[in-house]
Amino acid sequence: ILTVRLTKACPLKPRQRGFIKAAGCSENLKLLQTIIRSAKKNHRPLVVVFMDIAKAFDTVSHEH
């Protein structure tokens, strides 16, 4: 459900891993390692964001 809604609002990039079917954690970790190595090799800045929204709607007030 989330994938369909997100794709309509904002097309997902090939590297997007949230809310899509993928081959588990190992593929994501390998991708992250490759991105970090590439940034270091090319002396490029890199920002990585991890979001854990598990139970977010149980803990965030509806007013927010």
PyRosetta script that sets phi, psi and omega in degrees:
from pyrosetta import init, pose_from_sequence

init()
pose = pose_from_sequence("ILTVRLTKACPLKPRQRGFIKAAGCSENLKLLQTIIRSAKKNHRPLVVVFMDIAKAFDTVSHEH")
pose.set_psi(1, -47.7)
pose.set_omega(1, -179.4)
pose.set_phi(2, -63.1)
pose.set_psi(2, -40.2)
pose.set_omega(2, 179.9)
pose.set_phi(3, -59.8)
pose.set_psi(3, -46.1)
pose.set_omega(3, -179.5)
pose.set_phi(4, -62.0)
pose.set_psi(4, -46.4)
pose.set_omega(4, -178.6)
pose.set_phi(5, -66.1)
pose.set_psi(5, -43.5)
pose.set_omega(5, 179.5)
pose.set_phi(6, -65.4)
pose.set_psi(6, -41.1)
pose.set_omega(6, -178.8)
pose.set_phi(7, -63.7)
pose.set_psi(7, -36.5)
pose.set_omega(7, 177.5)
pose.set_phi(8, -67.4)
pose.set_psi(8, -42.0)
pose.set_omega(8, -176.9)
pose.set_phi(9, -79.3)
pose.set_psi(9, -36.4)
pose.set_omega(9, -175.1)
pose.set_phi(10, -153.3)
pose.set_psi(10, 104.3)
pose.set_omega(10, -179.0)
pose.set_phi(11, -54.2)
pose.set_psi(11, 137.0)
pose.set_omega(11, -177.1)
pose.set_phi(12, -81.5)
pose.set_psi(12, 139.9)
pose.set_omega(12, 176.6)
pose.set_phi(13, -76.9)
pose.set_psi(13, 156.9)
pose.set_omega(13, 179.3)
pose.set_phi(14, -58.1)
pose.set_psi(14, -28.1)
pose.set_omega(14, -179.6)
pose.set_phi(15, -86.0)
pose.set_psi(15, -5.9)
pose.set_omega(15, 178.8)
pose.set_phi(16, -62.2)
pose.set_psi(16, 132.5)
pose.set_omega(16, -179.1)
pose.set_phi(17, -121.4)
pose.set_psi(17, -13.8)
pose.set_omega(17, 180.0)
pose.set_phi(18, -76.9)
pose.set_psi(18, 139.3)
pose.set_omega(18, 173.8)
pose.set_phi(19, 65.2)
pose.set_psi(19, 18.5)
pose.set_omega(19, 177.0)
pose.set_phi(20, -126.0)
pose.set_psi(20, 157.1)
pose.set_omega(20, 176.5)
pose.set_phi(21, -75.3)
pose.set_psi(21, 128.0)
pose.set_omega(21, 178.7)
pose.set_phi(22, -145.6)
pose.set_psi(22, 168.9)
pose.set_omega(22, -175.1)
pose.set_phi(23, -81.0)
pose.set_psi(23, 50.5)
pose.set_omega(23, 171.3)
pose.set_phi(24, 74.7)
pose.set_psi(24, -172.2)
pose.set_omega(24, -174.1)
pose.set_phi(25, -66.8)
pose.set_psi(25, -35.2)
pose.set_omega(25, -175.5)
pose.set_phi(26, -60.8)
pose.set_psi(26, -40.3)
pose.set_omega(26, 178.5)
pose.set_phi(27, -64.5)
pose.set_psi(27, -41.8)
pose.set_omega(27, 179.5)
pose.set_phi(28, -65.6)
pose.set_psi(28, -40.7)
pose.set_omega(28, 179.3)
pose.set_phi(29, -66.7)
pose.set_psi(29, -40.8)
pose.set_omega(29, 178.3)
pose.set_phi(30, -63.3)
pose.set_psi(30, -42.3)
pose.set_omega(30, 177.7)
pose.set_phi(31, -61.9)
pose.set_psi(31, -44.7)
pose.set_omega(31, 178.9)
pose.set_phi(32, -61.5)
pose.set_psi(32, -44.2)
pose.set_omega(32, 178.0)
pose.set_phi(33, -59.6)
pose.set_psi(33, -42.4)
pose.set_omega(33, -179.9)
pose.set_phi(34, -64.1)
pose.set_psi(34, -42.9)
pose.set_omega(34, 179.7)
pose.set_phi(35, -64.3)
pose.set_psi(35, -43.6)
pose.set_omega(35, 179.7)
pose.set_phi(36, -64.0)
pose.set_psi(36, -45.5)
pose.set_omega(36, 179.0)
pose.set_phi(37, -60.8)
pose.set_psi(37, -42.4)
pose.set_omega(37, -179.5)
pose.set_phi(38, -63.8)
pose.set_psi(38, -43.3)
pose.set_omega(38, 179.1)
pose.set_phi(39, -63.0)
pose.set_psi(39, -42.6)
pose.set_omega(39, 178.9)
pose.set_phi(40, -65.1)
pose.set_psi(40, -45.9)
pose.set_omega(40, -177.8)
pose.set_phi(41, -61.2)
pose.set_psi(41, -39.4)
pose.set_omega(41, -177.0)
pose.set_phi(42, -95.8)
pose.set_psi(42, 7.3)
pose.set_omega(42, 179.4)
pose.set_phi(43, 51.3)
pose.set_psi(43, 48.7)
pose.set_omega(43, -178.6)
pose.set_phi(44, -111.4)
pose.set_psi(44, 144.9)
pose.set_omega(44, 176.6)
pose.set_phi(45, -68.1)
pose.set_psi(45, 151.2)
pose.set_omega(45, -178.9)
pose.set_phi(46, -143.0)
pose.set_psi(46, 134.7)
pose.set_omega(46, 175.2)
pose.set_phi(47, -122.7)
pose.set_psi(47, 128.9)
pose.set_omega(47, 179.1)
pose.set_phi(48, -119.7)
pose.set_psi(48, 131.5)
pose.set_omega(48, -179.5)
pose.set_phi(49, -120.9)
pose.set_psi(49, 128.9)
pose.set_omega(49, 174.4)
pose.set_phi(50, -113.5)
pose.set_psi(50, 125.5)
pose.set_omega(50, 179.0)
pose.set_phi(51, -119.8)
pose.set_psi(51, 126.2)
pose.set_omega(51, 176.6)
pose.set_phi(52, -115.1)
pose.set_psi(52, 103.1)
pose.set_omega(52, -177.0)
pose.set_phi(53, -103.1)
pose.set_psi(53, 18.3)
pose.set_omega(53, 178.0)
pose.set_phi(54, -58.8)
pose.set_psi(54, 128.6)
pose.set_omega(54, 178.3)
pose.set_phi(55, 62.9)
pose.set_psi(55, 16.0)
pose.set_omega(55, -177.8)
pose.set_phi(56, -57.9)
pose.set_psi(56, -39.1)
pose.set_omega(56, -176.1)
pose.set_phi(57, -76.7)
pose.set_psi(57, -12.8)
pose.set_omega(57, 174.6)
pose.set_phi(58, -84.3)
pose.set_psi(58, -23.7)
pose.set_omega(58, -172.6)
pose.set_phi(59, -108.3)
pose.set_psi(59, -15.8)
pose.set_omega(59, -179.0)
pose.set_phi(60, -97.3)
pose.set_psi(60, 130.9)
pose.set_omega(60, -179.9)
pose.set_phi(61, -65.4)
pose.set_psi(61, 146.1)
pose.set_omega(61, 179.5)
pose.set_phi(62, -64.3)
pose.set_psi(62, -24.1)
pose.set_omega(62, 177.9)
pose.set_phi(63, -65.4)
pose.set_psi(63, -29.3)
pose.set_omega(63, -178.8)
pose.set_phi(64, -81.8)
pose.dump_pdb("model.pdb")
